[in-house]
Amino acid sequence: MTQSDDTAPQKDTDTMITPELRTQIDALLIARTEARAAGDYARADEIRQAIDAAGIEVQDKEGAATQWTAKPDFDPSKLEGLV
């Protein structure tokens, strides 16, 4: 689960995405995947909504790894306490 390499953010969000933030986002997406696999769709939706509120766009593709992209309104402080 990694950030999509073919995106062109409107502002330089790539410089805002530290290795620690990448790890945190990936951990949230893993937790979401695990919740979905366990049938806990409410928890999976809660995680996705929290990620979206922080300014991360999640792209689910059947049969492929989930990808994510930081949107121009990305706010890393909204990820605090989510993992």
Distance bins in CASP14 RR format, pairs under 12 A and 6 or more apart:
PFRMAT RR
TARGET T0000
AUTHOR 0000-0000-0000
RMODE 2
METHOD distances of the structure
MODEL  1
1 22 0 0 0 0 1 0 0 0 0 0 0
1 23 0 0 0 0 0 1 0 0 0 0 0
1 24 0 0 0 0 0 1 0 0 0 0 0
1 25 0 0 0 0 1 0 0 0 0 0 0
1 26 1 0 1 0 0 0 0 0 0 0 0
1 27 0 0 0 0 1 0 0 0 0 0 0
1 28 0 0 0 0 1 0 0 0 0 0 0
1 29 1 0 1 0 0 0 0 0 0 0 0
1 30 1 0 0 1 0 0 0 0 0 0 0
1 31 0 0 0 0 0 1 0 0 0 0 0
1 32 0 0 0 0 1 0 0 0 0 0 0
1 33 0 0 0 0 1 0 0 0 0 0 0
1 51 0 0 0 0 0 1 0 0 0 0 0
1 56 0 0 0 0 0 1 0 0 0 0 0
1 58 0 0 0 0 1 0 0 0 0 0 0
1 59 0 0 0 0 0 1 0 0 0 0 0
1 60 0 0 0 0 0 1 0 0 0 0 0
1 61 0 0 0 0 0 1 0 0 0 0 0
1 64 0 0 0 0 0 1 0 0 0 0 0
1 65 1 0 1 0 0 0 0 0 0 0 0
1 66 1 0 1 0 0 0 0 0 0 0 0
1 67 1 0 0 1 0 0 0 0 0 0 0
1 68 1 0 0 1 0 0 0 0 0 0 0
2 17 0 0 0 0 0 1 0 0 0 0 0
2 19 0 0 0 0 0 1 0 0 0 0 0
2 22 1 0 0 1 0 0 0 0 0 0 0
2 23 0 0 0 0 0 1 0 0 0 0 0
2 25 0 0 0 0 1 0 0 0 0 0 0
2 26 1 0 0 1 0 0 0 0 0 0 0
2 29 0 0 0 0 1 0 0 0 0 0 0
2 59 0 0 0 0 0 1 0 0 0 0 0
2 64 0 0 0 0 0 1 0 0 0 0 0
2 65 1 0 0 1 0 0 0 0 0 0 0
2 66 0 0 0 0 1 0 0 0 0 0 0
2 67 1 0 0 1 0 0 0 0 0 0 0
2 68 1 0 0 1 0 0 0 0 0 0 0
2 69 0 0 0 0 0 1 0 0 0 0 0
3 9 0 0 0 0 0 1 0 0 0 0 0
3 13 0 0 0 0 1 0 0 0 0 0 0
3 14 0 0 0 0 1 0 0 0 0 0 0
3 16 0 0 0 0 0 1 0 0 0 0 0
3 17 1 0 0 1 0 0 0 0 0 0 0
3 19 0 0 0 0 0 1 0 0 0 0 0
3 21 0 0 0 0 0 1 0 0 0 0 0
3 22 1 0 0 1 0 0 0 0 0 0 0
3 23 0 0 0 0 0 1 0 0 0 0 0
3 25 0 0 0 0 1 0 0 0 0 0 0
3 26 0 0 0 0 1 0 0 0 0 0 0
3 29 0 0 0 0 0 1 0 0 0 0 0
3 56 0 0 0 0 1 0 0 0 0 0 0
3 57 0 0 0 0 0 1 0 0 0 0 0
3 58 0 0 0 0 0 1 0 0 0 0 0
3 59 0 0 0 0 0 1 0 0 0 0 0
3 65 0 0 0 0 0 1 0 0 0 0 0
3 66 0 0 0 0 0 1 0 0 0 0 0
3 67 1 0 0 1 0 0 0 0 0 0 0
3 68 1 0 1 0 0 0 0 0 0 0 0
3 69 1 0 0 1 0 0 0 0 0 0 0
3 70 1 0 0 1 0 0 0 0 0 0 0
3 71 0 0 0 0 0 1 0 0 0 0 0
3 74 0 0 0 0 0 1 0 0 0 0 0
4 14 0 0 0 0 0 1 0 0 0 0 0
4 17 0 0 0 0 0 1 0 0 0 0 0
4 56 0 0 0 0 0 1 0 0 0 0 0
4 57 0 0 0 0 1 0 0 0 0 0 0
4 58 0 0 0 0 0 1 0 0 0 0 0
4 59 1 0 0 1 0 0 0 0 0 0 0
4 61 0 0 0 0 0 1 0 0 0 0 0
4 64 0 0 0 0 0 1 0 0 0 0 0
4 65 0 0 0 0 0 1 0 0 0 0 0
4 66 0 0 0 0 0 1 0 0 0 0 0
4 67 1 0 1 0 0 0 0 0 0 0 0
4 68 1 0 0 1 0 0 0 0 0 0 0
4 69 1 0 1 0 0 0 0 0 0 0 0
4 70 0 0 0 0 1 0 0 0 0 0 0
4 71 0 0 0 0 0 1 0 0 0 0 0
5 14 0 0 0 0 0 1 0 0 0 0 0
5 67 0 0 0 0 1 0 0 0 0 0 0
5 68 0 0 0 0 0 1 0 0 0 0 0
5 69 0 0 0 0 1 0 0 0 0 0 0
6 59 0 0 0 0 0 1 0 0 0 0 0
6 67 0 0 0 0 1 0 0 0 0 0 0
6 69 0 0 0 0 1 0 0 0 0 0 0
7 13 0 0 0 0 1 0 0 0 0 0 0
7 14 0 0 0 0 1 0 0 0 0 0 0
7 17 0 0 0 0 0 1 0 0 0 0 0
7 56 0 0 0 0 0 1 0 0 0 0 0
7 57 0 0 0 0 1 0 0 0 0 0 0
7 59 0 0 0 0 1 0 0 0 0 0 0
7 67 0 0 0 0 1 0 0 0 0 0 0
7 68 0 0 0 0 1 0 0 0 0 0 0
7 69 1 0 1 0 0 0 0 0 0 0 0
7 70 0 0 0 0 1 0 0 0 0 0 0
7 71 0 0 0 0 1 0 0 0 0 0 0
7 72 0 0 0 0 0 1 0 0 0 0 0
8 14 0 0 0 0 0 1 0 0 0 0 0
8 69 0 0 0 0 1 0 0 0 0 0 0
8 70 0 0 0 0 0 1 0 0 0 0 0
8 72 0 0 0 0 0 1 0 0 0 0 0
9 15 0 0 0 0 1 0 0 0 0 0 0
9 16 0 0 0 0 1 0 0 0 0 0 0
9 17 0 0 0 0 1 0 0 0 0 0 0
9 55 0 0 0 0 0 1 0 0 0 0 0
9 56 0 0 0 0 0 1 0 0 0 0 0
9 57 0 0 0 0 0 1 0 0 0 0 0
9 69 1 0 0 1 0 0 0 0 0 0 0
9 70 1 0 0 1 0 0 0 0 0 0 0
9 71 1 0 0 1 0 0 0 0 0 0 0
9 72 1 0 0 1 0 0 0 0 0 0 0
9 73 0 0 0 0 0 1 0 0 0 0 0
9 74 0 0 0 0 1 0 0 0 0 0 0
10 69 0 0 0 0 0 1 0 0 0 0 0
10 70 0 0 0 0 0 1 0 0 0 0 0
10 71 0 0 0 0 1 0 0 0 0 0 0
10 72 1 0 1 0 0 0 0 0 0 0 0
10 73 0 0 0 0 1 0 0 0 0 0 0
10 74 0 0 0 0 0 1 0 0 0 0 0
11 55 0 0 0 0 0 1 0 0 0 0 0
11 70 0 0 0 0 1 0 0 0 0 0 0
11 71 0 0 0 0 1 0 0 0 0 0 0
11 72 1 0 1 0 0 0 0 0 0 0 0
11 73 0 0 0 0 1 0 0 0 0 0 0
11 74 0 0 0 0 1 0 0 0 0 0 0
12 70 0 0 0 0 1 0 0 0 0 0 0
12 72 0 0 0 0 1 0 0 0 0 0 0
12 74 0 0 0 0 0 1 0 0 0 0 0
13 21 0 0 0 0 0 1 0 0 0 0 0
13 54 0 0 0 0 0 1 0 0 0 0 0
13 55 0 0 0 0 1 0 0 0 0 0 0
13 56 0 0 0 0 1 0 0 0 0 0 0
13 57 0 0 0 0 0 1 0 0 0 0 0
13 68 0 0 0 0 0 1 0 0 0 0 0
13 69 0 0 0 0 1 0 0 0 0 0 0
13 70 1 1 0 0 0 0 0 0 0 0 0
13 71 1 0 0 1 0 0 0 0 0 0 0
13 72 1 0 0 1 0 0 0 0 0 0 0
13 73 0 0 0 0 1 0 0 0 0 0 0
13 74 1 0 1 0 0 0 0 0 0 0 0
13 75 0 0 0 0 0 1 0 0 0 0 0
13 76 0 0 0 0 1 0 0 0 0 0 0
14 21 0 0 0 0 0 1 0 0 0 0 0
14 22 0 0 0 0 0 1 0 0 0 0 0
14 69 0 0 0 0 0 1 0 0 0 0 0
14 70 1 0 0 1 0 0 0 0 0 0 0
14 72 0 0 0 0 0 1 0 0 0 0 0
14 74 0 0 0 0 0 1 0 0 0 0 0
15 21 0 0 0 0 0 1 0 0 0 0 0
15 70 0 0 0 0 0 1 0 0 0 0 0
15 74 0 0 0 0 0 1 0 0 0 0 0
15 76 0 0 0 0 0 1 0 0 0 0 0
16 22 0 0 0 0 0 1 0 0 0 0 0
16 25 0 0 0 0 0 1 0 0 0 0 0
16 54 0 0 0 0 0 1 0 0 0 0 0
16 55 0 0 0 0 0 1 0 0 0 0 0
16 56 0 0 0 0 0 1 0 0 0 0 0
16 70 1 0 0 1 0 0 0 0 0 0 0
16 71 0 0 0 0 0 1 0 0 0 0 0
16 72 0 0 0 0 0 1 0 0 0 0 0
16 73 0 0 0 0 0 1 0 0 0 0 0
16 74 1 0 0 1 0 0 0 0 0 0 0
16 75 0 0 0 0 1 0 0 0 0 0 0
16 76 1 0 0 1 0 0 0 0 0 0 0
16 77 0 0 0 0 0 1 0 0 0 0 0
16 79 0 0 0 0 0 1 0 0 0 0 0
17 23 0 0 0 0 0 1 0 0 0 0 0
17 24 0 0 0 0 0 1 0 0 0 0 0
17 25 0 0 0 0 1 0 0 0 0 0 0
17 26 0 0 0 0 0 1 0 0 0 0 0
17 54 0 0 0 0 0 1 0 0 0 0 0
17 55 0 0 0 0 0 1 0 0 0 0 0
17 56 0 0 0 0 1 0 0 0 0 0 0
17 68 0 0 0 0 1 0 0 0 0 0 0
17 69 0 0 0 0 1 0 0 0 0 0 0
17 70 1 0 1 0 0 0 0 0 0 0 0
17 71 0 0 0 0 0 1 0 0 0 0 0
17 74 1 0 0 1 0 0 0 0 0 0 0
17 76 0 0 0 0 1 0 0 0 0 0 0
17 79 0 0 0 0 0 1 0 0 0 0 0
18 24 0 0 0 0 1 0 0 0 0 0 0
18 25 0 0 0 0 0 1 0 0 0 0 0
18 70 0 0 0 0 0 1 0 0 0 0 0
18 74 0 0 0 0 0 1 0 0 0 0 0
18 76 0 0 0 0 1 0 0 0 0 0 0
18 79 0 0 0 0 0 1 0 0 0 0 0
19 25 0 0 0 0 0 1 0 0 0 0 0
19 26 0 0 0 0 0 1 0 0 0 0 0
20 26 0 0 0 0 0 1 0 0 0 0 0
20 27 0 0 0 0 0 1 0 0 0 0 0
20 76 0 0 0 0 1 0 0 0 0 0 0
20 79 0 0 0 0 0 1 0 0 0 0 0
20 80 0 0 0 0 0 1 0 0 0 0 0
20 83 0 0 0 0 0 1 0 0 0 0 0
21 27 0 0 0 0 0 1 0 0 0 0 0
21 28 0 0 0 0 0 1 0 0 0 0 0
21 51 0 0 0 0 0 1 0 0 0 0 0
21 54 0 0 0 0 1 0 0 0 0 0 0
21 55 0 0 0 0 0 1 0 0 0 0 0
21 56 0 0 0 0 1 0 0 0 0 0 0
21 68 0 0 0 0 0 1 0 0 0 0 0
21 70 0 0 0 0 1 0 0 0 0 0 0
21 74 0 0 0 0 1 0 0 0 0 0 0
21 75 0 0 0 0 0 1 0 0 0 0 0
21 76 1 0 1 0 0 0 0 0 0 0 0
21 77 0 0 0 0 0 1 0 0 0 0 0
21 78 0 0 0 0 0 1 0 0 0 0 0
21 79 1 0 0 1 0 0 0 0 0 0 0
21 80 0 0 0 0 0 1 0 0 0 0 0
21 82 0 0 0 0 0 1 0 0 0 0 0
21 83 0 0 0 0 0 1 0 0 0 0 0
22 28 0 0 0 0 0 1 0 0 0 0 0
22 29 0 0 0 0 0 1 0 0 0 0 0
22 56 0 0 0 0 0 1 0 0 0 0 0
22 68 0 0 0 0 1 0 0 0 0 0 0
22 70 0 0 0 0 1 0 0 0 0 0 0
22 76 0 0 0 0 0 1 0 0 0 0 0
22 79 0 0 0 0 0 1 0 0 0 0 0
23 29 0 0 0 0 0 1 0 0 0 0 0
23 30 0 0 0 0 0 1 0 0 0 0 0
23 79 0 0 0 0 0 1 0 0 0 0 0
23 83 0 0 0 0 1 0 0 0 0 0 0
24 30 0 0 0 0 0 1 0 0 0 0 0
24 31 0 0 0 0 0 1 0 0 0 0 0
24 50 0 0 0 0 0 1 0 0 0 0 0
24 51 0 0 0 0 0 1 0 0 0 0 0
24 54 0 0 0 0 1 0 0 0 0 0 0
24 56 0 0 0 0 0 1 0 0 0 0 0
24 68 0 0 0 0 0 1 0 0 0 0 0
24 76 0 0 0 0 1 0 0 0 0 0 0
24 77 0 0 0 0 0 1 0 0 0 0 0
24 78 0 0 0 0 0 1 0 0 0 0 0
24 79 1 0 1 0 0 0 0 0 0 0 0
24 80 0 0 0 0 1 0 0 0 0 0 0
24 81 0 0 0 0 1 0 0 0 0 0 0
24 82 1 0 0 1 0 0 0 0 0 0 0
24 83 1 0 1 0 0 0 0 0 0 0 0
25 31 0 0 0 0 0 1 0 0 0 0 0
25 32 0 0 0 0 0 1 0 0 0 0 0
25 47 0 0 0 0 0 1 0 0 0 0 0
25 48 0 0 0 0 0 1 0 0 0 0 0
25 50 0 0 0 0 0 1 0 0 0 0 0
25 51 1 0 0 1 0 0 0 0 0 0 0
25 52 0 0 0 0 0 1 0 0 0 0 0
25 54 0 0 0 0 1 0 0 0 0 0 0
25 55 0 0 0 0 0 1 0 0 0 0 0
25 56 1 0 0 1 0 0 0 0 0 0 0
25 57 0 0 0 0 0 1 0 0 0 0 0
25 58 0 0 0 0 1 0 0 0 0 0 0
25 66 0 0 0 0 0 1 0 0 0 0 0
25 67 0 0 0 0 0 1 0 0 0 0 0
25 68 1 0 0 1 0 0 0 0 0 0 0
25 69 0 0 0 0 0 1 0 0 0 0 0
25 70 0 0 0 0 1 0 0 0 0 0 0
25 74 0 0 0 0 0 1 0 0 0 0 0
25 76 0 0 0 0 1 0 0 0 0 0 0
25 78 0 0 0 0 0 1 0 0 0 0 0
25 79 1 0 0 1 0 0 0 0 0 0 0
25 82 0 0 0 0 1 0 0 0 0 0 0
25 83 0 0 0 0 1 0 0 0 0 0 0
26 32 0 0 0 0 0 1 0 0 0 0 0
26 33 0 0 0 0 0 1 0 0 0 0 0
26 51 0 0 0 0 0 1 0 0 0 0 0
26 56 0 0 0 0 0 1 0 0 0 0 0
26 58 0 0 0 0 0 1 0 0 0 0 0
26 65 0 0 0 0 0 1 0 0 0 0 0
26 66 0 0 0 0 1 0 0 0 0 0 0
26 67 0 0 0 0 0 1 0 0 0 0 0
26 68 0 0 0 0 1 0 0 0 0 0 0
26 79 0 0 0 0 0 1 0 0 0 0 0
26 83 0 0 0 0 1 0 0 0 0 0 0
27 33 0 0 0 0 0 1 0 0 0 0 0
27 34 0 0 0 0 0 1 0 0 0 0 0
27 47 0 0 0 0 0 1 0 0 0 0 0
27 51 0 0 0 0 0 1 0 0 0 0 0
27 79 0 0 0 0 0 1 0 0 0 0 0
27 81 0 0 0 0 0 1 0 0 0 0 0
27 82 0 0 0 0 1 0 0 0 0 0 0
27 83 1 0 1 0 0 0 0 0 0 0 0
28 34 0 0 0 0 0 1 0 0 0 0 0
28 35 0 0 0 0 0 1 0 0 0 0 0
28 43 0 0 0 0 0 1 0 0 0 0 0
28 44 0 0 0 0 0 1 0 0 0 0 0
28 46 0 0 0 0 0 1 0 0 0 0 0
28 47 1 0 1 0 0 0 0 0 0 0 0
28 48 0 0 0 0 1 0 0 0 0 0 0
28 49 0 0 0 0 0 1 0 0 0 0 0
28 50 1 0 0 1 0 0 0 0 0 0 0
28 51 1 0 1 0 0 0 0 0 0 0 0
28 52 0 0 0 0 0 1 0 0 0 0 0
28 53 0 0 0 0 0 1 0 0 0 0 0
28 54 0 0 0 0 1 0 0 0 0 0 0
28 56 0 0 0 0 1 0 0 0 0 0 0
28 58 0 0 0 0 1 0 0 0 0 0 0
28 66 0 0 0 0 0 1 0 0 0 0 0
28 68 0 0 0 0 1 0 0 0 0 0 0
28 78 0 0 0 0 0 1 0 0 0 0 0
28 79 1 0 0 1 0 0 0 0 0 0 0
28 80 0 0 0 0 0 1 0 0 0 0 0
28 81 0 0 0 0 0 1 0 0 0 0 0
28 82 1 0 1 0 0 0 0 0 0 0 0
28 83 1 0 0 1 0 0 0 0 0 0 0
29 35 0 0 0 0 0 1 0 0 0 0 0
29 36 0 0 0 0 0 1 0 0 0 0 0
29 44 0 0 0 0 0 1 0 0 0 0 0
29 47 1 0 0 1 0 0 0 0 0 0 0
29 48 0 0 0 0 1 0 0 0 0 0 0
29 50 0 0 0 0 0 1 0 0 0 0 0
29 51 1 0 0 1 0 0 0 0 0 0 0
29 52 0 0 0 0 0 1 0 0 0 0 0
29 56 0 0 0 0 1 0 0 0 0 0 0
29 57 0 0 0 0 0 1 0 0 0 0 0
29 58 1 0 0 1 0 0 0 0 0 0 0
29 59 0 0 0 0 0 1 0 0 0 0 0
29 60 0 0 0 0 1 0 0 0 0 0 0
29 65 0 0 0 0 1 0 0 0 0 0 0
29 66 1 0 1 0 0 0 0 0 0 0 0
29 67 0 0 0 0 1 0 0 0 0 0 0
29 68 1 0 0 1 0 0 0 0 0 0 0
29 79 0 0 0 0 0 1 0 0 0 0 0
29 82 0 0 0 0 0 1 0 0 0 0 0
29 83 0 0 0 0 0 1 0 0 0 0 0
30 36 0 0 0 0 0 1 0 0 0 0 0
30 37 0 0 0 0 0 1 0 0 0 0 0
30 44 0 0 0 0 0 1 0 0 0 0 0
30 47 0 0 0 0 1 0 0 0 0 0 0
30 51 0 0 0 0 0 1 0 0 0 0 0
30 65 0 0 0 0 0 1 0 0 0 0 0
30 66 0 0 0 0 1 0 0 0 0 0 0
30 68 0 0 0 0 0 1 0 0 0 0 0
30 83 0 0 0 0 1 0 0 0 0 0 0
31 37 0 0 0 0 0 1 0 0 0 0 0
31 38 0 0 0 0 0 1 0 0 0 0 0
31 40 0 0 0 0 0 1 0 0 0 0 0
31 43 0 0 0 0 1 0 0 0 0 0 0
31 44 0 0 0 0 1 0 0 0 0 0 0
31 46 0 0 0 0 0 1 0 0 0 0 0
31 47 1 0 1 0 0 0 0 0 0 0 0
31 48 0 0 0 0 0 1 0 0 0 0 0
31 50 0 0 0 0 0 1 0 0 0 0 0
31 51 0 0 0 0 0 1 0 0 0 0 0
31 66 0 0 0 0 0 1 0 0 0 0 0
31 82 0 0 0 0 1 0 0 0 0 0 0
31 83 1 0 0 1 0 0 0 0 0 0 0
32 38 0 0 0 0 0 1 0 0 0 0 0
32 39 0 0 0 0 0 1 0 0 0 0 0
32 40 0 0 0 0 1 0 0 0 0 0 0
32 41 0 0 0 0 0 1 0 0 0 0 0
32 42 0 0 0 0 0 1 0 0 0 0 0
32 43 1 0 0 1 0 0 0 0 0 0 0
32 44 1 0 1 0 0 0 0 0 0 0 0
32 45 0 0 0 0 1 0 0 0 0 0 0
32 46 0 0 0 0 1 0 0 0 0 0 0
32 47 1 0 1 0 0 0 0 0 0 0 0
32 48 1 0 1 0 0 0 0 0 0 0 0
32 49 0 0 0 0 0 1 0 0 0 0 0
32 50 0 0 0 0 1 0 0 0 0 0 0
32 51 1 0 0 1 0 0 0 0 0 0 0
32 52 0 0 0 0 0 1 0 0 0 0 0
32 56 0 0 0 0 0 1 0 0 0 0 0
32 58 0 0 0 0 1 0 0 0 0 0 0
32 60 0 0 0 0 1 0 0 0 0 0 0
32 66 0 0 0 0 1 0 0 0 0 0 0
32 68 0 0 0 0 0 1 0 0 0 0 0
32 82 0 0 0 0 0 1 0 0 0 0 0
32 83 0 0 0 0 0 1 0 0 0 0 0
33 39 0 0 0 0 0 1 0 0 0 0 0
33 40 0 0 0 0 0 1 0 0 0 0 0
33 43 0 0 0 0 0 1 0 0 0 0 0
33 44 1 0 0 1 0 0 0 0 0 0 0
33 47 0 0 0 0 1 0 0 0 0 0 0
33 48 0 0 0 0 0 1 0 0 0 0 0
33 58 0 0 0 0 0 1 0 0 0 0 0
33 60 0 0 0 0 1 0 0 0 0 0 0
33 65 0 0 0 0 1 0 0 0 0 0 0
33 66 1 0 0 1 0 0 0 0 0 0 0
34 40 0 0 0 0 1 0 0 0 0 0 0
34 43 0 0 0 0 1 0 0 0 0 0 0
34 44 0 0 0 0 1 0 0 0 0 0 0
34 47 0 0 0 0 1 0 0 0 0 0 0
35 41 1 0 0 1 0 0 0 0 0 0 0
35 42 0 0 0 0 1 0 0 0 0 0 0
35 43 1 0 1 0 0 0 0 0 0 0 0
35 44 1 0 1 0 0 0 0 0 0 0 0
35 45 0 0 0 0 1 0 0 0 0 0 0
35 46 0 0 0 0 1 0 0 0 0 0 0
35 47 1 0 0 1 0 0 0 0 0 0 0
35 48 0 0 0 0 1 0 0 0 0 0 0
36 42 0 0 0 0 0 1 0 0 0 0 0
36 43 0 0 0 0 1 0 0 0 0 0 0
36 44 1 0 1 0 0 0 0 0 0 0 0
36 45 0 0 0 0 1 0 0 0 0 0 0
36 46 0 0 0 0 0 1 0 0 0 0 0
36 47 0 0 0 0 1 0 0 0 0 0 0
36 48 0 0 0 0 1 0 0 0 0 0 0
36 58 0 0 0 0 0 1 0 0 0 0 0
36 60 0 0 0 0 1 0 0 0 0 0 0
36 66 0 0 0 0 0 1 0 0 0 0 0
37 43 0 0 0 0 0 1 0 0 0 0 0
37 44 0 0 0 0 1 0 0 0 0 0 0
38 44 0 0 0 0 1 0 0 0 0 0 0
39 45 0 0 0 0 0 1 0 0 0 0 0
40 46 0 0 0 0 1 0 0 0 0 0 0
40 47 0 0 0 0 1 0 0 0 0 0 0
41 47 0 0 0 0 0 1 0 0 0 0 0
41 48 0 0 0 0 0 1 0 0 0 0 0
42 48 0 0 0 0 0 1 0 0 0 0 0
42 49 0 0 0 0 0 1 0 0 0 0 0
43 49 0 0 0 0 0 1 0 0 0 0 0
43 50 0 0 0 0 0 1 0 0 0 0 0
43 82 0 0 0 0 0 1 0 0 0 0 0
44 50 0 0 0 0 0 1 0 0 0 0 0
44 51 0 0 0 0 0 1 0 0 0 0 0
44 58 0 0 0 0 0 1 0 0 0 0 0
44 60 0 0 0 0 0 1 0 0 0 0 0
44 66 0 0 0 0 0 1 0 0 0 0 0
45 51 0 0 0 0 0 1 0 0 0 0 0
45 52 0 0 0 0 0 1 0 0 0 0 0
45 58 0 0 0 0 0 1 0 0 0 0 0
46 52 0 0 0 0 0 1 0 0 0 0 0
46 53 0 0 0 0 0 1 0 0 0 0 0
46 82 0 0 0 0 1 0 0 0 0 0 0
47 53 0 0 0 0 0 1 0 0 0 0 0
47 54 0 0 0 0 0 1 0 0 0 0 0
47 56 0 0 0 0 0 1 0 0 0 0 0
47 58 0 0 0 0 1 0 0 0 0 0 0
47 66 0 0 0 0 0 1 0 0 0 0 0
47 79 0 0 0 0 0 1 0 0 0 0 0
47 81 0 0 0 0 0 1 0 0 0 0 0
47 82 1 0 0 1 0 0 0 0 0 0 0
47 83 0 0 0 0 1 0 0 0 0 0 0
48 54 0 0 0 0 0 1 0 0 0 0 0
48 55 0 0 0 0 0 1 0 0 0 0 0
48 56 0 0 0 0 1 0 0 0 0 0 0
48 57 0 0 0 0 0 1 0 0 0 0 0
48 58 1 0 0 1 0 0 0 0 0 0 0
48 59 0 0 0 0 0 1 0 0 0 0 0
48 60 0 0 0 0 1 0 0 0 0 0 0
48 66 0 0 0 0 0 1 0 0 0 0 0
48 68 0 0 0 0 0 1 0 0 0 0 0
48 82 0 0 0 0 0 1 0 0 0 0 0
49 55 0 0 0 0 0 1 0 0 0 0 0
49 56 0 0 0 0 0 1 0 0 0 0 0
49 58 0 0 0 0 0 1 0 0 0 0 0
49 78 0 0 0 0 0 1 0 0 0 0 0
49 82 0 0 0 0 0 1 0 0 0 0 0
50 56 0 0 0 0 1 0 0 0 0 0 0
50 58 0 0 0 0 0 1 0 0 0 0 0
50 75 0 0 0 0 0 1 0 0 0 0 0
50 78 1 0 0 1 0 0 0 0 0 0 0
50 79 1 0 0 1 0 0 0 0 0 0 0
50 80 0 0 0 0 0 1 0 0 0 0 0
50 81 0 0 0 0 1 0 0 0 0 0 0
50 82 1 0 1 0 0 0 0 0 0 0 0
50 83 0 0 0 0 0 1 0 0 0 0 0
51 57 0 0 0 0 1 0 0 0 0 0 0
51 58 1 0 0 1 0 0 0 0 0 0 0
51 59 0 0 0 0 0 1 0 0 0 0 0
51 60 0 0 0 0 0 1 0 0 0 0 0
51 66 0 0 0 0 0 1 0 0 0 0 0
51 68 1 0 0 1 0 0 0 0 0 0 0
51 69 0 0 0 0 0 1 0 0 0 0 0
51 70 0 0 0 0 0 1 0 0 0 0 0
51 71 0 0 0 0 0 1 0 0 0 0 0
51 74 0 0 0 0 0 1 0 0 0 0 0
51 75 0 0 0 0 0 1 0 0 0 0 0
51 76 0 0 0 0 0 1 0 0 0 0 0
51 78 0 0 0 0 1 0 0 0 0 0 0
51 79 1 0 0 1 0 0 0 0 0 0 0
51 82 1 0 0 1 0 0 0 0 0 0 0
51 83 0 0 0 0 0 1 0 0 0 0 0
52 58 1 0 0 1 0 0 0 0 0 0 0
52 59 0 0 0 0 0 1 0 0 0 0 0
52 68 0 0 0 0 0 1 0 0 0 0 0
52 69 0 0 0 0 0 1 0 0 0 0 0
52 70 0 0 0 0 0 1 0 0 0 0 0
52 71 0 0 0 0 1 0 0 0 0 0 0
52 73 0 0 0 0 0 1 0 0 0 0 0
52 74 0 0 0 0 0 1 0 0 0 0 0
52 75 0 0 0 0 0 1 0 0 0 0 0
52 78 0 0 0 0 1 0 0 0 0 0 0
52 79 0 0 0 0 0 1 0 0 0 0 0
52 82 0 0 0 0 0 1 0 0 0 0 0
53 71 0 0 0 0 0 1 0 0 0 0 0
53 73 0 0 0 0 1 0 0 0 0 0 0
53 74 0 0 0 0 0 1 0 0 0 0 0
53 75 0 0 0 0 1 0 0 0 0 0 0
53 76 0 0 0 0 0 1 0 0 0 0 0
53 77 0 0 0 0 0 1 0 0 0 0 0
53 78 1 0 1 0 0 0 0 0 0 0 0
53 79 0 0 0 0 1 0 0 0 0 0 0
53 82 0 0 0 0 1 0 0 0 0 0 0
54 68 0 0 0 0 0 1 0 0 0 0 0
54 70 0 0 0 0 1 0 0 0 0 0 0
54 71 0 0 0 0 1 0 0 0 0 0 0
54 73 0 0 0 0 1 0 0 0 0 0 0
54 74 1 0 0 1 0 0 0 0 0 0 0
54 75 1 0 1 0 0 0 0 0 0 0 0
54 76 1 0 0 1 0 0 0 0 0 0 0
54 77 0 0 0 0 1 0 0 0 0 0 0
54 78 1 1 0 0 0 0 0 0 0 0 0
54 79 1 0 1 0 0 0 0 0 0 0 0
54 80 0 0 0 0 1 0 0 0 0 0 0
54 81 0 0 0 0 0 1 0 0 0 0 0
54 82 0 0 0 0 1 0 0 0 0 0 0
54 83 0 0 0 0 0 1 0 0 0 0 0
55 68 0 0 0 0 1 0 0 0 0 0 0
55 69 0 0 0 0 1 0 0 0 0 0 0
55 70 1 0 0 1 0 0 0 0 0 0 0
55 71 1 0 1 0 0 0 0 0 0 0 0
55 72 0 0 0 0 1 0 0 0 0 0 0
55 73 1 0 1 0 0 0 0 0 0 0 0
55 74 1 0 1 0 0 0 0 0 0 0 0
55 75 1 0 0 1 0 0 0 0 0 0 0
55 76 0 0 0 0 1 0 0 0 0 0 0
55 77 0 0 0 0 0 1 0 0 0 0 0
55 78 1 0 0 1 0 0 0 0 0 0 0
55 79 0 0 0 0 1 0 0 0 0 0 0
56 66 0 0 0 0 0 1 0 0 0 0 0
56 67 0 0 0 0 0 1 0 0 0 0 0
56 68 1 0 1 0 0 0 0 0 0 0 0
56 69 1 0 0 1 0 0 0 0 0 0 0
56 70 1 0 1 0 0 0 0 0 0 0 0
56 71 1 0 0 1 0 0 0 0 0 0 0
56 72 0 0 0 0 0 1 0 0 0 0 0
56 73 0 0 0 0 0 1 0 0 0 0 0
56 74 1 0 0 1 0 0 0 0 0 0 0
56 75 0 0 0 0 1 0 0 0 0 0 0
56 76 0 0 0 0 1 0 0 0 0 0 0
56 78 0 0 0 0 1 0 0 0 0 0 0
56 79 0 0 0 0 1 0 0 0 0 0 0
56 82 0 0 0 0 0 1 0 0 0 0 0
57 66 0 0 0 0 0 1 0 0 0 0 0
57 67 0 0 0 0 1 0 0 0 0 0 0
57 68 1 0 0 1 0 0 0 0 0 0 0
57 69 1 0 1 0 0 0 0 0 0 0 0
57 70 1 0 0 1 0 0 0 0 0 0 0
57 71 1 0 1 0 0 0 0 0 0 0 0
57 72 0 0 0 0 0 1 0 0 0 0 0
57 73 0 0 0 0 0 1 0 0 0 0 0
57 74 0 0 0 0 1 0 0 0 0 0 0
58 65 0 0 0 0 0 1 0 0 0 0 0
58 66 1 0 0 1 0 0 0 0 0 0 0
58 67 1 0 0 1 0 0 0 0 0 0 0
58 68 1 0 1 0 0 0 0 0 0 0 0
58 69 0 0 0 0 1 0 0 0 0 0 0
58 70 0 0 0 0 0 1 0 0 0 0 0
58 71 0 0 0 0 0 1 0 0 0 0 0
59 65 0 0 0 0 1 0 0 0 0 0 0
59 66 1 0 0 1 0 0 0 0 0 0 0
59 67 1 0 1 0 0 0 0 0 0 0 0
59 68 1 0 0 1 0 0 0 0 0 0 0
59 69 1 0 0 1 0 0 0 0 0 0 0
59 71 0 0 0 0 0 1 0 0 0 0 0
60 66 1 0 1 0 0 0 0 0 0 0 0
60 67 0 0 0 0 1 0 0 0 0 0 0
60 68 0 0 0 0 1 0 0 0 0 0 0
61 67 1 0 0 1 0 0 0 0 0 0 0
61 68 0 0 0 0 0 1 0 0 0 0 0
68 74 0 0 0 0 0 1 0 0 0 0 0
68 79 0 0 0 0 0 1 0 0 0 0 0
70 76 0 0 0 0 1 0 0 0 0 0 0
70 78 0 0 0 0 0 1 0 0 0 0 0
70 79 0 0 0 0 0 1 0 0 0 0 0
71 78 0 0 0 0 0 1 0 0 0 0 0
76 82 0 0 0 0 0 1 0 0 0 0 0
END
